[in-house]
């Protein structure tokens, strides 16, 4: 019986080993197949071309153009700030333009020419306006008032009353810088014919200057005005 069991065991054991070996081999083959399939799938995914829609291309193209335009504008602004329009062309070309392409350089040159032309036109316009104003303005208000007074004294037939000129003379009559002494003597003659509210206002102003001179005895300007004010008070009272 022992021999029979031993023979049976001998016959059974190889079968178990064979089954285990076959199973392991099958399992290993399946694992290899799975790994190969995964690797193949991964390669297919990596190698598969990216699908790009027309909309994506348009968006990327627009974005690229905007970025290029922004960089060009930034470069131009930096050059304009560092090099004002009145700087010679050679000096402007030395800095900031080395990295520009020929096309960008031509665009920049055209833009700088436009700026120079605009600045020159603006300068000529300002000079022309200033010249026109100088020619059109003619004599200043003080000169016109003094001419008015001189015409009254020397050319009475040609003289015409002008309230604006009279007002200016009355407002500045105590200032020797604006009305010299020789013109003040003519103004004193003119004041003899002064009537109404203008006469009263002039007298009140003269009295105020006299009072001010008493408070500021060391101020030569105040004392000079007070001296004229006394003459006016004597004339009008």
Beta strands, then each sheet from edge to edge (+ up, - down):
end
